[in-house]
Amino acid sequence: MLFRSLIATAFVGVKKIIDTLYSLKITGRGGKFYLSFGNLLLLFPYIVGWYADYISPRYTESWLQQSSFFIFLLSTFFIILGYLDLGFTLKSLRDEDKDILSNLDSEEDVLTELPGDDN
C-alpha cells in the first residue's frame, strides 16, 4: 500500500512538471490527475482484500466485495486514461521539439550576433 502511495505522489510530480511546461507555453496540454487518482483509488480494493484475507477470512460481506470490484474497475479506467493522456502529452512535446530543431537547422534562422549586442 505504501508503494501505491509513492506512485501516486510521483505522478502528482509529473503532473506539476507538465503544468509548468504548459505555463511556459512549451506544451499545448496541461497535466491531469488521472494517474494519481486511479492509484489512490486502488488502495480501497487492497484494504478490502487484506481485510478479507487476514481479519475475517470466513465471512466478508458481499456488498463490500462488489463495491471493491467496482472501485477496482473505476481505478483501472482512470489509470488507462491517465497513461493515454500522458502519452499524448509526450507525443505533442516530441512533435514540438522536432519543429524547434528543424527551425534551428535552417541557415536563415541562425543568429550570428547576440541579441542586444550593439558592437
Secondary structure as the mmCIF struct_conf table of DSSP 4:
data_model
#
loop_
_struct_conf.conf_type_id
_struct_conf.id
_struct_conf.beg_label_comp_id
_struct_conf.beg_label_asym_id
_struct_conf.beg_label_seq_id
_struct_conf.end_label_comp_id
_struct_conf.end_label_asym_id
_struct_conf.end_label_seq_id
HELX_RH_AL_P HELX_RH_AL_P1 LEU A 2 SER A 23
TURN_TY1_P TURN_TY1_P1 LEU A 24 LYS A 25
BEND BEND1 ILE A 26 GLY A 28
BEND BEND2 PHE A 33 PHE A 33
HELX_RH_AL_P HELX_RH_AL_P2 TYR A 34 LEU A 41
TURN_TY1_P TURN_TY1_P2 LEU A 42 LEU A 42
HELX_RH_AL_P HELX_RH_AL_P3 LEU A 43 TRP A 50
HELX_RH_PI_P HELX_RH_PI_P1 TYR A 51 ILE A 55
BEND BEND3 PRO A 57 ARG A 58
HELX_RH_AL_P HELX_RH_AL_P4 SER A 62 ASP A 105
BEND BEND4 SER A 106 SER A 106
HELX_RH_3T_P HELX_RH_3T_P1 GLU A 107 ASP A 109
BEND BEND5 THR A 112 GLU A 113
TURN_TY1_P TURN_TY1_P3 PRO A 115 GLY A 116
#
